Amino acid sequence: MTNWQAGRLTPGLYLVATPIGNARDITLRALDVLASADVLAAEDTRSLRRLMEIHGVGLGDRPLLAYHDHNGARMRPRLLAELAAGRSVAYASEAGTPMISDPGFDLARAATEAGAPVTAAPGAAAVIAALTVAGLPTDRFLFAGFLPNARGARRSGLSELAAVPATLAFYESPRRVAAMLADAAEVLGPDRPAAVCRELTKKFEEVRRGTLAELAADLAEAPVKGEVVVIVARATAEPASQAEVDAALMEALETMSVRDAADRVSAELGLSRRPVYQRAMALKL
């Protein structure tokens, strides 16, 4: 017995989100689309084929075409021709949601310009998962993707974001994340709270929280492996006064434990958790 249902799809382009690590993090609708589309396209055909095998979705005689940064210009006309012929085309990212640090943008734009329907089968995205577990404000955030590799260009990119009143989210290579954090500490401020989220949804998932300076030092001493998302607290016009911190803590401590109160107040005020926790302990006595 399977959880997905194969059927006739309305012609158009379907952008299918795939798991970022755990193969069970796929929606039933995504499986329906993968089981039903006339044509399948994928950033990595081997990954999609394996995912379909895990969930018992047969490919049959349907074409499975590679579509990525290196062949997009050559493959787009083929996929647009399939759409023009009234077929349903499903495009799947290698991991996560198409259009987010993914080559699907040009395909979706071309399909839209050609008048083809474009719809999404939404699901996992590493940036959203990281924001969920980072413990920093999420009411307003800016996804900045990957910063440039070169140090000067990376610092320039960080400077452009320094005053943005929103939580910042970055994708980063494990080989460069320590250098990126060191630059962020210099450009954005060493005491700015941040979180390094690694291998989300996988066996060795890890979230490290601290100031940018603390995290830069930690990762310089102990490099990490795996896929990394860096979340940085929003810029604040002025640091909260001790009176404001105490007032926020006293209010939170009325209904929360010391730990939960410190988590909330440090996140809301953009402060390092450690001194806030210590102050909460003192106020609780």
N, C-alpha and C positions, 0 to 999 in steps of 0.2 A: 504494500500500500504506500502511495506517495502523497505528499502534502501539496504538490503543485498540480495545476490543471493546464493541459494543452488545449488550445482553441484557435479560432480565427481572429487575428489581430487586425484592427483598422490600419490601412496603409499609413506609413509615416516612420519617423526616426524615433527610437526609444533609447534614452540614455539610462543605462542600468548601473546602479551602485553595487559594488561587490565588497565582501568583507575585507577589513584591513589586517586581519590576522587570524581570527577564529572563524573557520568556515561556516559555523552555524549562525554567524551574524549576517544572514542574508534574508531578505523578506520573501514571503510567499509570492507576492506579486512579481518580484524580480525573477523568481524561478518560473512563474507562469510565462513571462515575456521570453525568457531564454528557451523555454520549451516550445513556444509558439511562433516566434519570428521566422519569416521566410529566409532572411539572411542575417548572419551573425558577424560582427566585427569586434575586434578586441585589441587593446594596446599590447597585450601579451597573449597570444593564442594558446600557449601551453598552460598558462595559469587558468584561463577560462575553461579550457577542456578538462583540466583536473577538477575544477570546482563543479562543473556539470556532472562529472563522473561520481563525485562524492555524494551528490544529491540525486543521482539516478536519472538525470536528464539526458536523453539520447540526442546526439547530433543528427543521426540519420544521413540522408544525402544532401543536407543543407550546406551551403558554403560557409566556411569560417575563415574570415579574411583578417589579416594583420593590418592594423591602422595605428601608426605611431609617428613620432616627430620626424623620423627619417624618410618615411614613404608617404606622408600625408598628401602632398601635392599630386603624387601619381595615383594614389588610391581614391581620392575624393571623387573624381569623375565617375569611377565604377560604382561607388555607393550612391551617388546622385542619380545615376542611370537606373539603378534598382528602385529608388524612390519614385522616379518619373514613370516607371513601368507599373506603379501601383502596388509595390511590394512593401512589406514591413521589414525594417532594418533595426536590429538591436546592437548598440555599441556599448561595450563594457570596459571600464577602466581596469588597469592591472590590479589596483587595490583602492577601494574607496569610491568616492563620487566623481563621475566625469565632470570636467570643467574646472576642477580644483587641482591646480598643479598637474594638469593632464592635457594631452593633445586634442581632446574632443571639441575644444572651442571652435576651431576653424571648420570642423565638420558641421557642428550645430549652426553656425552662422551661414555657411553655404546652403544648408538645407532650408533654413528660414528664408534666405534670399530667393531660393528657387520655388518658394511657396509650399513646401512640404510641411505637414504637421510635425511638430517636435514636442515630445512629452518626456517626463522623467519617471523612472521607477526608483524613488529615493531610498537611501539607506545610510550605511556607515560613511563617516568622514573623519579622518584622524584629527583635524583641527577641532571639530565639535567634541569628539571624545576627550581631547586634551583640556578644552575649556571646562568640560563637565567635572573633571577630577582635580583641576589645578588649585581650586580654592580661592580664585581671584574673581573680581566682579565680571559678570557676563552680560549686564544689561546693555552694554555698548562695547563692541570689539572691532578691531581691524585686522584682517588676515593679510599679511605682507608676503606670504610665500617664502621662497628662498632668497636670501640676501646674496649679493655678488661675492664671488670667491676672493677677489683681490681686496686686501685690507683697506686701501684708500677708498675704493668704491663702496665697500661694506660700511665704513664709518660715515660716508656721505649719505648712504641710504638710511642709516640709523638717525643721523642728524635731522633728516626730513621728517622723521616720525616722532622726534623727541617731545614735542609739545602737543601731540594728538591726545585729546581727552577721552581715550578709549583704551581698553586692554589690548595689547599687541600680541599677535600670534605669528610664529615663524616656523617653517620647516627648515631643518638643518641636517647636514651630514654628520655622523658621529665623529668623523675625522676632523671636522672644523668647528664643532660646537664649543669647545673650550676657548678657541680664539674668538669666536663670535661673542661669547659671554664676556670675555675680557674687554672687547671693544664696546659692547653694550654698557658695561659698568662705567667705562670712561665717558661715553657719549650721553647715556641716559641718566647716569648717576649710580654710584656704587650701592646705595641703600635702597634702591628700587626693588620691591618684592617681585619674585619671578618663580617659575616652576619649569623644570625640565622633565618632560613626559616621554618615556622610552618604551618601545615594544608594546604599545597599547593593545589590549585584548589577547596578547600572547602569553606564553608560560612565564616569561621573565619580565612581565610588566613592572615598571618602576616609575615612581614620581618623586623627584627630589625638589624640595621647596626651600627657599631662603632668599637672601638678597642677591642681586647680580654679582656683587663682589664675592660673596660666599660660594656661590655656585661656580663661578669662574675658577676659584682656587681649588674647589673640590674636583672638578673635572680635569683640571691641569695635572693634578696628582694621580687621578684614577680615571683614565679614558674609558668611555663607554662604547658599546656596540649596539647595533640595531637602528631602527628608524626613530627619529627624534623630533618632537615638537617642543618649541620653547614658548612659554606664555609669560608676558611681562605686564605688570600692573600699569594702569593708566597714569599719565602725567597728572600731577596735582599742582594747583596754583601755589599753595602754601602748605607746609607741613602742619598737621593737626597739633594744637597746643596740648599740654599735659591735662589741662582742665577738660578739653574736649574728649580726650582719650578716656579720662576717668569717668566722665558722664556717660559715654557710650558703654563702657564696661559695667558700670553700676546698673544701667538699664538692662543689659544683656544678662547679667548675673542673677537678675530676679527670676529668670525662667530657664537658665542654662547652667551647665557645669562650667568650671573654670576653663577647661580645654575648649569647649564649644564657643564660649564667650570670646576667648582669645582669637579663635579662628575667624569668627564673624567680624570682630572689630578690626583686626589686622587687615582683613580683606577689604572691608568697607572704607577704611581710612588710608589704604595703601601703605601700611607700615609693616616692618619686619615682625614676624610672629613672636620671636623669642622675648624681646622686652615687653611686649604687650601681655604675653602669658605671665611673665614675672610680676607685672603690675597687677594683673587680675588676681594672682595668688595673694599679694599683699592686701588688696582690697577685700578679699574674702575672709581674711583673718579677723 
